[in-house]
Amino acid sequence: MEEALVTALLWLGFGGTHIGLTLAPIRKRLVGALGEGGHIFVYTLVAIATFGALVHYVALHRHAGPQTSLLVTIPPVHGALLAISVFGFSLFVTSVLVYPRAPMAVFRHRAIPARGVQQVTRHPFFSGIALWAAAHALLAPSRVAFVFFAGAIVLALVGALHQDRRLIAELGEPYRSYVASTSFWPFIAIITKRQKVRWREQPWIGYALGLGASLALYQVHDHIFDRGGAYVIGVVSLGSIAAILNSKARSARPRKADADV
């Protein structure tokens, strides 16, 4: 139980700073003192440090408080959860690849018509994490693992809500209209006829890479958190830095219609 509590507190540290540093009063002061680039640097550094501490602790205690999920014993349900996990991870990978062209990309916030994966979900990063984590939480083999994945769900939901509110305040009615025409959960805006999928705009390469990455990780699933979580920390940190640098590079170019991956 102690390990699960520590995991929750580490999630609070990561999630609290991740969202707290983007709150308007704090962000305004940091940008005023450090500039936009300086704020992004501090934000990224804190995120990597707190995320690294969380993953390292979970890697060392992931078997603490063993428990058996009854869903594992029901093949159809188990299979459905695995499919949800793969789908969520594919959205997550795609979101990283198309991030520089997203309305919420750093250095270039702007309200644009939903395009590509945003037609499916306006937050492929957060909704992908939420789906992936929900499937894993229901199949978690220990209390620490359950708390870790449950924390990811909470952060995804709160992070998306916070991001939408911040961008509505920053961009006004155009982004409010964007939110109204899209959905957080995949396909909901399409089902409710607020959005239409344009198949030619979909980032098929991104989806394929996400699916391939999911299948590859499945082969080494039991070893992902080896070496104190160094693999997870390294891949996530480098991926985040690459996405930010790509967004910075694109922000310096003349703005024109972007094509998805």
N, C-alpha and C positions, 0 to 999 in steps of 0.2 A: 504493500500500500504506500509506503514511503517513497519508493521509486516512481510510482504513478503520480504522486503529488509533486515531486520535484520536476517531472516531465511537464506537468500542467503549468508550473511556475516558470519554467524555461520558455514554454509557448507564450506565456503572458509577456515575458521580457521581449521576445522576438516580435510578437504581434503588436504589443504596445508601442515599441519604438518604430516599427514599420509604418504604423498608421499615425502615431503621434508626431513624427517629424514632418508629416505632410499637412498637419492642421494649419489653417491659415495664419494664425498669429505667430506660431513657431517658424513656419516656412518663411514668412515675410522677414522675420528677424535674421534668419540664417542667410537668406538670399541677399539681404541688405549688407550683411557683414562679409559674406564669402562669394557672392555672385551666384548665378544659376548653376554654373559648373561646379563651384565649391560645395554648394548644397547637395548636388547629386553625388559628389565624391563622398561627403560625410555620410549621407544616407546609405550609400552602397556599402561603405566600410562597416557601419554599425549593423546593417542587415547581414552581411557575411559573418561578422563576429558572433552575433546572437544566434543566427541560424546554425553556425558551426558548433556552438556550445550545445544547442539542443540536439542536433543529430549525433554528436559525439556521445552525449550522455545516453541517448536512446540505444545507440549501437552497443554500448557496454552493458546495458540493463534490459535489453529488449525481451529477454526470456523471464524477467521477474514477474511473479504473480501469474503463473500459467493458468490458462482457462481453455475450455474447449467450446468452440462455436457449434451449436446444433445445426447451423445452416450448412456446415461442411459435410454433414452426413446426408444431405438431400441433394443428389446429383443435379436435378434440373435447376434448383435454386443456386447451387454452387456455380454451375456453368453460367447462369444468367449474371451473377455478380462478377465473374471473371470477364464476361463480355462488356459489362458496364465499365469495369476497370480499364480494359483496353481502349474503349471508346474515349473515356475521360483522359487517359494519358495521350492519346492521339491528338485530342483537342489542345492539350497543354503544349505538346511539341509544336503543333501548327502555330499556336499563338506566339511562341518565341520567334518563329521564322518570319511571321508577318507583322510582328510588333512595331517595327518602324513606320508602318503604314496605318497603324491603328489610331483612332481619334485621341486616345489617352497616352500616346507615346511621349516620352520626355523630350523636351526641346521644341516640340511642334504640336501642342494641343490644338485641335481644330475639329469643328463639327462638320462631318461629311456624310453623304448618303451611305447607308449600310452596304458593304461590298464584301463579296467572298464569304469567309467564315463568320463575319459579323451578321450575315443574314440568318445564320443558324443560331448564333448566340453572340451578343455584343461583348461578352466577357469570356472568350474561349480559354483564357488563362485560368481565371477563377472558377468558372463552371467545370472546366476539365479537372482541376484539382479537387473540387467538391465531389464530383462523381467518382473519381479514382479513390479518394480517401474514404468515401462512404462505403464502397464495396470492400475495401480493406478493413475498415472498422468492424463491419459485420462478420468478417472472417478472422479477426485478430486472435492470435494464439495466446496472448498474455494481456494483463491489465496495462502495462506500459505501452504495448503496441496499440491497444485500443485508445488510450488517451492521446497518443501521438497522432493517430489518424483523425480522431474526433477534433483535436485542436486545429488540424488542417481544414476541416469542414467549416469550423467557426470563423477562422481567419479569412477563408475564401468568401463567405457570405458577407461578413462585416467589411472586408476590403473592397468588394464590389460596390456595396451600398455607399461607403465613404467616397470612393472614386467618382461615382455618379453624382453625388451631391456636390463634391468639390468642382467638378467640371460644369455642372449646371450653374453654379455661382460664378464661375470664371467665363463661360461662353454664352450663358443665357439661353434664350428661347431656341436657337438652333440645336443645342445639345439636348434640351428638354424634348424637342420633337424627335431627335434621334433615339432617346430612351423610350419614348412612347411607341415608336415603330419597331422596336426590337425587344428581345427578352433575355433574361439572365440564363434561364434553363433552356437547353437546346430544343429547338423546333416549336416552342410554345407560341412565339410570334407568328410562325408559319401556320400552325394549326388554327390560331385565332384570326388568321387572314390579315394580320397587321404587317406582314412581311412576305415577300415572295423570293424563292430561291432561283437565282440565275446560275444555271449549272456551269456555263462557260467561265464564270468568275470564280468558281470554287478553287481553293488551293490544293488541287489533287496531289501534287508532289508532297506538300506538307502532310496531308493525311496519310499518304503512303509511307513517308518517313516515320511518322508517329506510330503507325501499325508495325513497321519493321522494328522500331526501337522497343516496342512492347514485347514482341515475340523474342527479340534478342535478350531482353532483361529476364524474361520468363525462364530462359535456359540457365541463368546464373542467379535466380531469385534468392536462393538461400545464402548467397555470398555478397549481396549488395551492400550490407552494412559491415562487411569485414574491414579490418584495419581501422577500427574506431570510427567508421563512417566516412573515411577519407574520400572514397569514390563518390559518394553522394554529395558531400560538401564541395569537392572539386568541380564536378560536372555542373551543379547548380550555380556555383559562383562564377565559373567561366562563362556559362551560358548567359547569365544576367549581364555580365560586363560586356560581352559581345553584342547583346541586343541594345544596350545603352550606347555603345560606340557607333553601332550601325545607325541608330536613330539620330545621333549627333551629326554623323556624316551626311545623312539625308536632309537634315534640317538646313544645311548650308547650300543645298541645291535649289534651283528655282522650283516652286511647287507646281506640279502637274498631276494628272491622273495617274495613280499608282496601279500597277498590275500585281495581282496576288501571286504567291509562289506557285 
